[in-house]
Amino acid sequence: MAIIFLNLSECPICKKTLDDGQDIVLFPPFTSDKNHKFYLFNDEGVHRSCLQKTTLGLEALQFLETQLSI
Ligand SMILES: [Zn+2]
């Protein structure tokens, strides 16, 4: 599970901080391959709304649900 610090950690999509009360998706560390399609989200917290705004984000959500089953 990603370790994030509310009000300090940044969302890799919008670069804004992850604040308390927001809907945040936590990605576990799932790769050390920097060329991995979803490396951007490796061990990160991301706003759910940001993920849903981009194709890559939606794919990453699906990847999280189907491949990582957390
Ligand atoms: Zn965001």
N, CA, C, O and the ligand as a Tripos MOL2 file, in Angstrom:
@<TRIPOS>MOLECULE
protein
  281   279    71     0     0
PROTEIN
NO_CHARGES

@<TRIPOS>ATOM
      1 N           0.8450   -1.1930    0.0000 N.3       1 MET1
      2 CA          0.0000    0.0000    0.0000 C.3       1 MET1
      3 C           0.8830    1.2470    0.0000 C.2       1 MET1
      4 O           1.8730    1.3370    0.7260 O.2       1 MET1
      5 N           0.5010    2.1700   -0.8130 N.am      2 ALA2
      6 CA          1.2760    3.4070   -0.8970 C.3       2 ALA2
      7 C           1.2270    4.1460    0.4340 C.2       2 ALA2
      8 O           0.2080    4.1730    1.1240 O.2       2 ALA2
      9 N           2.3370    4.7290    0.7570 N.am      3 ILE3
     10 CA          2.3460    5.5730    1.9490 C.3       3 ILE3
     11 C           2.2380    7.0160    1.4820 C.2       3 ILE3
     12 O           3.1380    7.5340    0.8210 O.2       3 ILE3
     13 N           1.1640    7.6390    1.8180 N.am      4 ILE4
     14 CA          1.0140    9.0290    1.4080 C.3       4 ILE4
     15 C           0.8270    9.8910    2.6490 C.2       4 ILE4
     16 O           0.4080    9.4200    3.7060 O.2       4 ILE4
     17 N           1.1430   11.1350    2.4850 N.am      5 PHE5
     18 CA          0.9800   12.0670    3.5910 C.3       5 PHE5
     19 C          -0.0690   13.0820    3.1720 C.2       5 PHE5
     20 O           0.1590   13.8970    2.2790 O.2       5 PHE5
     21 N          -1.2060   13.0220    3.8200 N.am      6 LEU6
     22 CA         -2.2810   13.9470    3.4780 C.3       6 LEU6
     23 C          -1.7790   15.3690    3.6030 C.2       6 LEU6
     24 O          -1.0540   15.7180    4.5350 O.2       6 LEU6
     25 N          -2.1760   16.1690    2.6550 N.am      7 ASN7
     26 CA         -1.7900   17.5860    2.5890 C.3       7 ASN7
     27 C          -0.3260   17.8010    2.2000 C.2       7 ASN7
     28 O           0.1320   18.9410    2.1330 O.2       7 ASN7
     29 N           0.4100   16.7190    1.9440 N.am      8 LEU8
     30 CA          1.8130   16.8580    1.5280 C.3       8 LEU8
     31 C           2.0790   16.1390    0.2190 C.2       8 LEU8
     32 O           2.7180   16.6810   -0.6830 O.2       8 LEU8
     33 N           1.5780   14.8990    0.1210 N.am      9 SER9
     34 CA          1.8140   14.1250   -1.0970 C.3       9 SER9
     35 C           1.0350   14.7340   -2.2580 C.2       9 SER9
     36 O          -0.0670   15.2580   -2.0940 O.2       9 SER9
     37 N           1.6500   14.6440   -3.4440 N.am     10 GLU10
     38 CA          1.0090   15.2160   -4.6300 C.3      10 GLU10
     39 C           0.4030   14.1370   -5.5030 C.2      10 GLU10
     40 O           0.9360   13.0340   -5.6200 O.2      10 GLU10
     41 N          -0.6940   14.4670   -6.1000 N.am     11 CYS11
     42 CA         -1.3090   13.6240   -7.1140 C.3      11 CYS11
     43 C          -0.4340   13.7050   -8.3690 C.2      11 CYS11
     44 O          -0.1310   14.8070   -8.8260 O.2      11 CYS11
     45 N          -0.0200   12.5630   -8.9370 N.am     12 PRO12
     46 CA          0.8630   12.6110  -10.1140 C.3      12 PRO12
     47 C           0.1780   13.1590  -11.3660 C.2      12 PRO12
     48 O           0.8550   13.4680  -12.3460 O.2      12 PRO12
     49 N          -1.1300   13.2830  -11.3510 N.am     13 ILE13
     50 CA         -1.8320   13.7980  -12.5310 C.3      13 ILE13
     51 C          -1.9910   15.3150  -12.4550 C.2      13 ILE13
     52 O          -1.5780   16.0280  -13.3700 O.2      13 ILE13
     53 N          -2.5800   15.8070  -11.3820 N.am     14 CYS14
     54 CA         -2.8600   17.2480  -11.3210 C.3      14 CYS14
     55 C          -1.7980   18.0170  -10.5470 C.2      14 CYS14
     56 O          -1.7860   19.2480  -10.5500 O.2      14 CYS14
     57 N          -0.9050   17.2820   -9.8810 N.am     15 LYS15
     58 CA          0.1780   17.8990   -9.1060 C.3      15 LYS15
     59 C          -0.3090   18.7040   -7.9030 C.2      15 LYS15
     60 O           0.4440   19.4730   -7.3050 O.2      15 LYS15
     61 N          -1.5770   18.5130   -7.5640 N.am     16 LYS16
     62 CA         -2.0830   19.1710   -6.3550 C.3      16 LYS16
     63 C          -1.9640   18.2030   -5.1840 C.2      16 LYS16
     64 O          -1.8610   16.9920   -5.3800 O.2      16 LYS16
     65 N          -1.9800   18.7260   -4.0010 N.am     17 THR17
     66 CA         -1.8220   17.8610   -2.8370 C.3      17 THR17
     67 C          -3.0700   17.0130   -2.6160 C.2      17 THR17
     68 O          -4.1840   17.3810   -2.9910 O.2      17 THR17
     69 N          -2.8330   15.8680   -1.9930 N.am     18 LEU18
     70 CA         -3.9270   14.9770   -1.6260 C.3      18 LEU18
     71 C          -4.4110   15.4120   -0.2510 C.2      18 LEU18
     72 O          -3.6930   15.3060    0.7430 O.2      18 LEU18
     73 N          -5.6220   15.8940   -0.2190 N.am     19 ASP19
     74 CA         -6.1240   16.4480    1.0340 C.3      19 ASP19
     75 C          -7.1250   15.5160    1.7130 C.2      19 ASP19
     76 O          -7.7800   14.6940    1.0730 O.2      19 ASP19
     77 N          -7.2130   15.6710    2.9910 N.am     20 ASP20
     78 CA         -8.1420   14.9030    3.7950 C.3      20 ASP20
     79 C          -9.5640   15.0770    3.2490 C.2      20 ASP20
     80 O          -9.9790   16.1880    2.9180 O.2      20 ASP20
     81 N         -10.2840   13.9930    3.1600 N.am     21 GLY21
     82 CA        -11.6710   14.0800    2.7250 C.3      21 GLY21
     83 C         -11.8600   13.8900    1.2360 C.2      21 GLY21
     84 O         -12.9900   13.7680    0.7630 O.2      21 GLY21
     85 N         -10.7460   13.8640    0.4750 N.am     22 GLN22
     86 CA        -10.8630   13.6320   -0.9570 C.3      22 GLN22
     87 C         -10.9010   12.1340   -1.2240 C.2      22 GLN22
     88 O         -10.4230   11.3290   -0.4250 O.2      22 GLN22
     89 N         -11.4810   11.7800   -2.3670 N.am     23 ASP23
     90 CA        -11.5280   10.3760   -2.7460 C.3      23 ASP23
     91 C         -10.2090   10.0270   -3.4250 C.2      23 ASP23
     92 O          -9.9790   10.3890   -4.5790 O.2      23 ASP23
     93 N          -9.3570    9.3320   -2.7090 N.am     24 ILE24
     94 CA         -8.0000    9.0440   -3.1710 C.3      24 ILE24
     95 C          -7.8250    7.5490   -3.3940 C.2      24 ILE24
     96 O          -8.1600    6.7340   -2.5340 O.2      24 ILE24
     97 N          -7.2980    7.2070   -4.5530 N.am     25 VAL25
     98 CA         -7.0080    5.8120   -4.8710 C.3      25 VAL25
     99 C          -5.5480    5.5540   -4.5350 C.2      25 VAL25
    100 O          -4.6610    6.2850   -4.9760 O.2      25 VAL25
    101 N          -5.3060    4.5150   -3.7560 N.am     26 LEU26
    102 CA         -3.9360    4.1890   -3.3750 C.3      26 LEU26
    103 C          -3.4250    3.0160   -4.2090 C.2      26 LEU26
    104 O          -4.0280    1.9430   -4.2250 O.2      26 LEU26
    105 N          -2.3280    3.2300   -4.8850 N.am     27 PHE27
    106 CA         -1.7150    2.1490   -5.6470 C.3      27 PHE27
    107 C          -0.5730    1.5740   -4.8310 C.2      27 PHE27
    108 O           0.2250    2.3190   -4.2630 O.2      27 PHE27
    109 N          -0.4900    0.2500   -4.7690 N.am     28 PRO28
    110 CA          0.6490   -0.3700   -4.0790 C.3      28 PRO28
    111 C           1.8850   -0.2930   -4.9720 C.2      28 PRO28
    112 O           1.7670    0.0170   -6.1580 O.2      28 PRO28
    113 N           3.0610   -0.5680   -4.4230 N.am     29 PRO29
    114 CA          4.2250   -0.6780   -5.3060 C.3      29 PRO29
    115 C           4.0810   -1.9450   -6.1370 C.2      29 PRO29
    116 O           4.1800   -3.0450   -5.5940 O.2      29 PRO29
    117 N           3.8490   -1.8170   -7.4420 N.am     30 PHE30
    118 CA          3.6060   -3.0050   -8.2690 C.3      30 PHE30
    119 C           4.6760   -3.2200   -9.3220 C.2      30 PHE30
    120 O           4.6620   -4.2380  -10.0150 O.2      30 PHE30
    121 N           5.6010   -2.2840   -9.4580 N.am     31 THR31
    122 CA          6.6790   -2.4850  -10.4380 C.3      31 THR31
    123 C           7.8890   -1.6410  -10.0620 C.2      31 THR31
    124 O           7.7730   -0.6290   -9.3700 O.2      31 THR31
    125 N           9.0570   -2.0840  -10.5370 N.am     32 SER32
    126 CA         10.2420   -1.2400  -10.3810 C.3      32 SER32
    127 C          10.7220   -0.8460  -11.7730 C.2      32 SER32
    128 O          11.7800   -0.2410  -11.9450 O.2      32 SER32
    129 N           9.9010   -1.2130  -12.7650 N.am     33 ASP33
    130 CA         10.2400   -0.9260  -14.1640 C.3      33 ASP33
    131 C           9.7490    0.4640  -14.5440 C.2      33 ASP33
    132 O           8.5460    0.7090  -14.6300 O.2      33 ASP33
    133 N          10.6880    1.3620  -14.7690 N.am     34 LYS34
    134 CA         10.3210    2.7450  -15.0710 C.3      34 LYS34
    135 C           9.5950    2.8710  -16.4110 C.2      34 LYS34
    136 O           8.9560    3.8880  -16.6850 O.2      34 LYS34
    137 N           9.6960    1.8430  -17.2330 N.am     35 ASN35
    138 CA          9.0040    1.8660  -18.5200 C.3      35 ASN35
    139 C           7.6230    1.2170  -18.4510 C.2      35 ASN35
    140 O           6.9130    1.1300  -19.4520 O.2      35 ASN35
    141 N           7.2610    0.7690  -17.2640 N.am     36 HIS36
    142 CA          5.9370    0.1860  -17.0840 C.3      36 HIS36
    143 C           4.8790    1.2210  -17.4470 C.2      36 HIS36
    144 O           5.0070    2.4030  -17.1290 O.2      36 HIS36
    145 N           3.8370    0.7530  -18.1150 N.am     37 LYS37
    146 CA          2.7860    1.6610  -18.5880 C.3      37 LYS37
    147 C           2.2270    2.5360  -17.4620 C.2      37 LYS37
    148 O           1.9070    3.7070  -17.6640 O.2      37 LYS37
    149 N           2.1190    1.9390  -16.2760 N.am     38 PHE38
    150 CA          1.4940    2.6760  -15.1710 C.3      38 PHE38
    151 C           2.5020    3.0790  -14.0950 C.2      38 PHE38
    152 O           2.1460    3.2840  -12.9350 O.2      38 PHE38
    153 N           3.7650    3.1850  -14.5030 N.am     39 TYR39
    154 CA          4.8060    3.5190  -13.5170 C.3      39 TYR39
    155 C           4.4970    4.8200  -12.7820 C.2      39 TYR39
    156 O           4.8370    4.9970  -11.6120 O.2      39 TYR39
    157 N           3.8440    5.7220  -13.5060 N.am     40 LEU40
    158 CA          3.4360    7.0120  -12.9360 C.3      40 LEU40
    159 C           2.6800    6.8310  -11.6130 C.2      40 LEU40
    160 O           2.7780    7.6580  -10.7060 O.2      40 LEU40
    161 N           1.9350    5.7410  -11.5290 N.am     41 PHE41
    162 CA          1.0750    5.5160  -10.3590 C.3      41 PHE41
    163 C           1.6770    4.5510   -9.3530 C.2      41 PHE41
    164 O           1.0720    4.2740   -8.3170 O.2      41 PHE41
    165 N           2.8770    4.0320   -9.6530 N.am     42 ASN42
    166 CA          3.4970    3.0530   -8.7770 C.3      42 ASN42
    167 C           3.6950    3.6110   -7.3720 C.2      42 ASN42
    168 O           4.3910    4.6080   -7.1800 O.2      42 ASN42
    169 N           3.0710    2.9530   -6.3900 N.am     43 ASP43
    170 CA          3.2350    3.3560   -4.9970 C.3      43 ASP43
    171 C           2.8200    4.8170   -4.7640 C.2      43 ASP43
    172 O           3.4750    5.5560   -4.0270 O.2      43 ASP43
    173 N           1.7320    5.2050   -5.4020 N.am     44 GLU44
    174 CA          1.2730    6.5820   -5.2830 C.3      44 GLU44
    175 C          -0.1980    6.6450   -4.8770 C.2      44 GLU44
    176 O          -0.9520    5.6840   -5.0310 O.2      44 GLU44
    177 N          -0.5710    7.7900   -4.3630 N.am     45 GLY45
    178 CA         -1.9800    8.0760   -4.1490 C.3      45 GLY45
    179 C          -2.4210    9.0570   -5.2280 C.2      45 GLY45
    180 O          -1.7070   10.0070   -5.5480 O.2      45 GLY45
    181 N          -3.5890    8.8210   -5.7770 N.am     46 VAL46
    182 CA         -4.0840    9.6380   -6.8840 C.3      46 VAL46
    183 C          -5.5570    9.9610   -6.6410 C.2      46 VAL46
    184 O          -6.3150    9.1120   -6.1740 O.2      46 VAL46
    185 N          -5.9530   11.1810   -6.9560 N.am     47 HIS47
    186 CA         -7.3750   11.5110   -6.8610 C.3      47 HIS47
    187 C          -8.1840   10.6140   -7.7900 C.2      47 HIS47
    188 O          -7.8190   10.4440   -8.9540 O.2      47 HIS47
    189 N          -9.2640   10.0440   -7.3000 N.am     48 ARG48
    190 CA        -10.0950    9.2170   -8.1560 C.3      48 ARG48
    191 C         -10.6330   10.0410   -9.3270 C.2      48 ARG48
    192 O         -10.7140    9.5510  -10.4530 O.2      48 ARG48
    193 N         -10.9970   11.2860   -9.0550 N.am     49 SER49
    194 CA        -11.5500   12.1370  -10.1130 C.3      49 SER49
    195 C         -10.5170   12.3920  -11.2080 C.2      49 SER49
    196 O         -10.8750   12.5240  -12.3780 O.2      49 SER49
    197 N          -9.2450   12.4640  -10.8390 N.am     50 CYS50
    198 CA         -8.1900   12.6680  -11.8330 C.3      50 CYS50
    199 C          -8.0290   11.4280  -12.7010 C.2      50 CYS50
    200 O          -7.8720   11.5220  -13.9180 O.2      50 CYS50
    201 N          -8.0700   10.2620  -12.0580 N.am     51 LEU51
    202 CA         -7.9500    9.0140  -12.8170 C.3      51 LEU51
    203 C          -9.0750    8.9030  -13.8330 C.2      51 LEU51
    204 O          -8.8750    8.4470  -14.9590 O.2      51 LEU51
    205 N         -10.2590    9.3270  -13.4150 N.am     52 GLN52
    206 CA        -11.4260    9.1650  -14.2750 C.3      52 GLN52
    207 C         -11.4500   10.1800  -15.4170 C.2      52 GLN52
    208 O         -12.2700   10.0770  -16.3280 O.2      52 GLN52
    209 N         -10.5490   11.1580  -15.3640 N.am     53 LYS53
    210 CA        -10.5070   12.1760  -16.4090 C.3      53 LYS53
    211 C          -9.6160   11.7760  -17.5750 C.2      53 LYS53
    212 O          -9.7200   12.3480  -18.6610 O.2      53 LYS53
    213 N          -8.7400   10.7970  -17.3590 N.am     54 THR54
    214 CA         -7.7980   10.4350  -18.4150 C.3      54 THR54
    215 C          -7.9490    8.9600  -18.7830 C.2      54 THR54
    216 O          -8.3090    8.1260  -17.9530 O.2      54 THR54
    217 N          -7.6660    8.6680  -20.0360 N.am     55 THR55
    218 CA         -7.7340    7.2800  -20.5060 C.3      55 THR55
    219 C          -6.7480    6.4150  -19.7350 C.2      55 THR55
    220 O          -7.0760    5.3120  -19.2990 O.2      55 THR55
    221 N          -5.5340    6.9350  -19.5750 N.am     56 LEU56
    222 CA         -4.5100    6.1770  -18.8520 C.3      56 LEU56
    223 C          -4.9630    5.9030  -17.4130 C.2      56 LEU56
    224 O          -4.7420    4.8210  -16.8690 O.2      56 LEU56
    225 N          -5.5930    6.8990  -16.8210 N.am     57 GLY57
    226 CA         -6.0780    6.7500  -15.4540 C.3      57 GLY57
    227 C          -7.1370    5.6750  -15.3370 C.2      57 GLY57
    228 O          -7.1240    4.8730  -14.4030 O.2      57 GLY57
    229 N          -8.0610    5.6640  -16.2960 N.am     58 LEU58
    230 CA         -9.1240    4.6590  -16.2910 C.3      58 LEU58
    231 C          -8.5290    3.2640  -16.4790 C.2      58 LEU58
    232 O          -8.9640    2.2980  -15.8540 O.2      58 LEU58
    233 N          -7.5390    3.1810  -17.3410 N.am     59 GLU59
    234 CA         -6.8750    1.8890  -17.5540 C.3      59 GLU59
    235 C          -6.1330    1.4540  -16.2980 C.2      59 GLU59
    236 O          -6.1010    0.2730  -15.9520 O.2      59 GLU59
    237 N          -5.5420    2.4270  -15.6270 N.am     60 ALA60
    238 CA         -4.8120    2.1180  -14.4020 C.3      60 ALA60
    239 C          -5.7650    1.6260  -13.3100 C.2      60 ALA60
    240 O          -5.4330    0.7230  -12.5410 O.2      60 ALA60
    241 N          -6.9500    2.2320  -13.2550 N.am     61 LEU61
    242 CA         -7.9540    1.7950  -12.2840 C.3      61 LEU61
    243 C          -8.3510    0.3460  -12.5470 C.2      61 LEU61
    244 O          -8.4820   -0.4610  -11.6270 O.2      61 LEU61
    245 N          -8.5370    0.0440  -13.8200 N.am     62 GLN62
    246 CA         -8.9080   -1.3140  -14.2020 C.3      62 GLN62
    247 C          -7.7820   -2.2830  -13.8700 C.2      62 GLN62
    248 O          -8.0150   -3.3820  -13.3680 O.2      62 GLN62
    249 N          -6.5610   -1.8560  -14.1580 N.am     63 PHE63
    250 CA         -5.3770   -2.6520  -13.8480 C.3      63 PHE63
    251 C          -5.3110   -2.9410  -12.3470 C.2      63 PHE63
    252 O          -5.0240   -4.0590  -11.9200 O.2      63 PHE63
    253 N          -5.5800   -1.9200  -11.5790 N.am     64 LEU64
    254 CA         -5.5560   -2.0500  -10.1240 C.3      64 LEU64
    255 C          -6.5850   -3.0740   -9.6540 C.2      64 LEU64
    256 O          -6.3040   -3.9190   -8.8040 O.2      64 LEU64
    257 N          -7.7830   -2.9790  -10.2270 N.am     65 GLU65
    258 CA         -8.8750   -3.8490   -9.7880 C.3      65 GLU65
    259 C          -8.7090   -5.2880  -10.2650 C.2      65 GLU65
    260 O          -9.0300   -6.2310   -9.5420 O.2      65 GLU65
    261 N          -8.2000   -5.4520  -11.5000 N.am     66 THR66
    262 CA         -8.1410   -6.8030  -12.0420 C.3      66 THR66
    263 C          -6.8210   -7.5030  -11.7540 C.2      66 THR66
    264 O          -6.7990   -8.7040  -11.4870 O.2      66 THR66
    265 N          -5.7230   -6.7590  -11.8070 N.am     67 GLN67
    266 CA         -4.4120   -7.3880  -11.6600 C.3      67 GLN67
    267 C          -3.9230   -7.4080  -10.2160 C.2      67 GLN67
    268 O          -3.2500   -8.3470   -9.7920 O.2      67 GLN67
    269 N          -4.2560   -6.4030   -9.4960 N.am     68 LEU68
    270 CA         -3.6670   -6.2760   -8.1610 C.3      68 LEU68
    271 C          -4.6430   -6.6830   -7.0660 C.2      68 LEU68
    272 O          -4.2450   -6.9430   -5.9310 O.2      68 LEU68
    273 N          -5.9010   -6.7340   -7.4100 N.am     69 SER69
    274 CA         -6.9730   -7.1600   -6.4970 C.3      69 SER69
    275 C          -6.7590   -6.7570   -5.0500 C.2      69 SER69
    276 O          -6.5620   -7.6000   -4.1740 O.2      69 SER69
    277 N          -6.8010   -5.4690   -4.8200 N.am     70 ILE70
    278 CA         -6.7550   -4.9940   -3.4390 C.3      70 ILE70
    279 C          -8.0660   -4.3350   -3.0770 C.2      70 ILE70
    280 O          -8.2300   -3.8660   -1.9510 O.2      70 ILE70
    281 ZN         -5.3150   14.9560   -8.7930 Zn       71 ZN71
@<TRIPOS>BOND
     1     1     2 1
     2     2     3 1
     3     3     4 2
     4     3     5 am
     5     5     6 1
     6     6     7 1
     7     7     8 2
     8     7     9 am
     9     9    10 1
    10    10    11 1
    11    11    12 2
    12    11    13 am
    13    13    14 1
    14    14    15 1
    15    15    16 2
    16    15    17 am
    17    17    18 1
    18    18    19 1
    19    19    20 2
    20    19    21 am
    21    21    22 1
    22    22    23 1
    23    23    24 2
    24    23    25 am
    25    25    26 1
    26    26    27 1
    27    27    28 2
    28    27    29 am
    29    29    30 1
    30    30    31 1
    31    31    32 2
    32    31    33 am
    33    33    34 1
    34    34    35 1
    35    35    36 2
    36    35    37 am
    37    37    38 1
    38    38    39 1
    39    39    40 2
    40    39    41 am
    41    41    42 1
    42    42    43 1
    43    43    44 2
    44    43    45 am
    45    45    46 1
    46    46    47 1
    47    47    48 2
    48    47    49 am
    49    49    50 1
    50    50    51 1
    51    51    52 2
    52    51    53 am
    53    53    54 1
    54    54    55 1
    55    55    56 2
    56    55    57 am
    57    57    58 1
    58    58    59 1
    59    59    60 2
    60    59    61 am
    61    61    62 1
    62    62    63 1
    63    63    64 2
    64    63    65 am
    65    65    66 1
    66    66    67 1
    67    67    68 2
    68    67    69 am
    69    69    70 1
    70    70    71 1
    71    71    72 2
    72    71    73 am
    73    73    74 1
    74    74    75 1
    75    75    76 2
    76    75    77 am
    77    77    78 1
    78    78    79 1
    79    79    80 2
    80    79    81 am
    81    81    82 1
    82    82    83 1
    83    83    84 2
    84    83    85 am
    85    85    86 1
    86    86    87 1
    87    87    88 2
    88    87    89 am
    89    89    90 1
    90    90    91 1
    91    91    92 2
    92    91    93 am
    93    93    94 1
    94    94    95 1
    95    95    96 2
    96    95    97 am
    97    97    98 1
    98    98    99 1
    99    99   100 2
   100    99   101 am
   101   101   102 1
   102   102   103 1
   103   103   104 2
   104   103   105 am
   105   105   106 1
   106   106   107 1
   107   107   108 2
   108   107   109 am
   109   109   110 1
   110   110   111 1
   111   111   112 2
   112   111   113 am
   113   113   114 1
   114   114   115 1
   115   115   116 2
   116   115   117 am
   117   117   118 1
   118   118   119 1
   119   119   120 2
   120   119   121 am
   121   121   122 1
   122   122   123 1
   123   123   124 2
   124   123   125 am
   125   125   126 1
   126   126   127 1
   127   127   128 2
   128   127   129 am
   129   129   130 1
   130   130   131 1
   131   131   132 2
   132   131   133 am
   133   133   134 1
   134   134   135 1
   135   135   136 2
   136   135   137 am
   137   137   138 1
   138   138   139 1
   139   139   140 2
   140   139   141 am
   141   141   142 1
   142   142   143 1
   143   143   144 2
   144   143   145 am
   145   145   146 1
   146   146   147 1
   147   147   148 2
   148   147   149 am
   149   149   150 1
   150   150   151 1
   151   151   152 2
   152   151   153 am
   153   153   154 1
   154   154   155 1
   155   155   156 2
   156   155   157 am
   157   157   158 1
   158   158   159 1
   159   159   160 2
   160   159   161 am
   161   161   162 1
   162   162   163 1
   163   163   164 2
   164   163   165 am
   165   165   166 1
   166   166   167 1
   167   167   168 2
   168   167   169 am
   169   169   170 1
   170   170   171 1
   171   171   172 2
   172   171   173 am
   173   173   174 1
   174   174   175 1
   175   175   176 2
   176   175   177 am
   177   177   178 1
   178   178   179 1
   179   179   180 2
   180   179   181 am
   181   181   182 1
   182   182   183 1
   183   183   184 2
   184   183   185 am
   185   185   186 1
   186   186   187 1
   187   187   188 2
   188   187   189 am
   189   189   190 1
   190   190   191 1
   191   191   192 2
   192   191   193 am
   193   193   194 1
   194   194   195 1
   195   195   196 2
   196   195   197 am
   197   197   198 1
   198   198   199 1
   199   199   200 2
   200   199   201 am
   201   201   202 1
   202   202   203 1
   203   203   204 2
   204   203   205 am
   205   205   206 1
   206   206   207 1
   207   207   208 2
   208   207   209 am
   209   209   210 1
   210   210   211 1
   211   211   212 2
   212   211   213 am
   213   213   214 1
   214   214   215 1
   215   215   216 2
   216   215   217 am
   217   217   218 1
   218   218   219 1
   219   219   220 2
   220   219   221 am
   221   221   222 1
   222   222   223 1
   223   223   224 2
   224   223   225 am
   225   225   226 1
   226   226   227 1
   227   227   228 2
   228   227   229 am
   229   229   230 1
   230   230   231 1
   231   231   232 2
   232   231   233 am
   233   233   234 1
   234   234   235 1
   235   235   236 2
   236   235   237 am
   237   237   238 1
   238   238   239 1
   239   239   240 2
   240   239   241 am
   241   241   242 1
   242   242   243 1
   243   243   244 2
   244   243   245 am
   245   245   246 1
   246   246   247 1
   247   247   248 2
   248   247   249 am
   249   249   250 1
   250   250   251 1
   251   251   252 2
   252   251   253 am
   253   253   254 1
   254   254   255 1
   255   255   256 2
   256   255   257 am
   257   257   258 1
   258   258   259 1
   259   259   260 2
   260   259   261 am
   261   261   262 1
   262   262   263 1
   263   263   264 2
   264   263   265 am
   265   265   266 1
   266   266   267 1
   267   267   268 2
   268   267   269 am
   269   269   270 1
   270   270   271 1
   271   271   272 2
   272   271   273 am
   273   273   274 1
   274   274   275 1
   275   275   276 2
   276   275   277 am
   277   277   278 1
   278   278   279 1
   279   279   280 2
@<TRIPOS>SUBSTRUCTURE
     1 MET1         2 RESIDUE 1 A MET
     2 ALA2         6 RESIDUE 1 A ALA
     3 ILE3        10 RESIDUE 1 A ILE
     4 ILE4        14 RESIDUE 1 A ILE
     5 PHE5        18 RESIDUE 1 A PHE
     6 LEU6        22 RESIDUE 1 A LEU
     7 ASN7        26 RESIDUE 1 A ASN
     8 LEU8        30 RESIDUE 1 A LEU
     9 SER9        34 RESIDUE 1 A SER
    10 GLU10       38 RESIDUE 1 A GLU
    11 CYS11       42 RESIDUE 1 A CYS
    12 PRO12       46 RESIDUE 1 A PRO
    13 ILE13       50 RESIDUE 1 A ILE
    14 CYS14       54 RESIDUE 1 A CYS
    15 LYS15       58 RESIDUE 1 A LYS
    16 LYS16       62 RESIDUE 1 A LYS
    17 THR17       66 RESIDUE 1 A THR
    18 LEU18       70 RESIDUE 1 A LEU
    19 ASP19       74 RESIDUE 1 A ASP
    20 ASP20       78 RESIDUE 1 A ASP
    21 GLY21       82 RESIDUE 1 A GLY
    22 GLN22       86 RESIDUE 1 A GLN
    23 ASP23       90 RESIDUE 1 A ASP
    24 ILE24       94 RESIDUE 1 A ILE
    25 VAL25       98 RESIDUE 1 A VAL
    26 LEU26      102 RESIDUE 1 A LEU
    27 PHE27      106 RESIDUE 1 A PHE
    28 PRO28      110 RESIDUE 1 A PRO
    29 PRO29      114 RESIDUE 1 A PRO
    30 PHE30      118 RESIDUE 1 A PHE
    31 THR31      122 RESIDUE 1 A THR
    32 SER32      126 RESIDUE 1 A SER
    33 ASP33      130 RESIDUE 1 A ASP
    34 LYS34      134 RESIDUE 1 A LYS
    35 ASN35      138 RESIDUE 1 A ASN
    36 HIS36      142 RESIDUE 1 A HIS
    37 LYS37      146 RESIDUE 1 A LYS
    38 PHE38      150 RESIDUE 1 A PHE
    39 TYR39      154 RESIDUE 1 A TYR
    40 LEU40      158 RESIDUE 1 A LEU
    41 PHE41      162 RESIDUE 1 A PHE
    42 ASN42      166 RESIDUE 1 A ASN
    43 ASP43      170 RESIDUE 1 A ASP
    44 GLU44      174 RESIDUE 1 A GLU
    45 GLY45      178 RESIDUE 1 A GLY
    46 VAL46      182 RESIDUE 1 A VAL
    47 HIS47      186 RESIDUE 1 A HIS
    48 ARG48      190 RESIDUE 1 A ARG
    49 SER49      194 RESIDUE 1 A SER
    50 CYS50      198 RESIDUE 1 A CYS
    51 LEU51      202 RESIDUE 1 A LEU
    52 GLN52      206 RESIDUE 1 A GLN
    53 LYS53      210 RESIDUE 1 A LYS
    54 THR54      214 RESIDUE 1 A THR
    55 THR55      218 RESIDUE 1 A THR
    56 LEU56      222 RESIDUE 1 A LEU
    57 GLY57      226 RESIDUE 1 A GLY
    58 LEU58      230 RESIDUE 1 A LEU
    59 GLU59      234 RESIDUE 1 A GLU
    60 ALA60      238 RESIDUE 1 A ALA
    61 LEU61      242 RESIDUE 1 A LEU
    62 GLN62      246 RESIDUE 1 A GLN
    63 PHE63      250 RESIDUE 1 A PHE
    64 LEU64      254 RESIDUE 1 A LEU
    65 GLU65      258 RESIDUE 1 A GLU
    66 THR66      262 RESIDUE 1 A THR
    67 GLN67      266 RESIDUE 1 A GLN
    68 LEU68      270 RESIDUE 1 A LEU
    69 SER69      274 RESIDUE 1 A SER
    70 ILE70      278 RESIDUE 1 A ILE
    71 ZN71       281 GROUP 0 **** ****
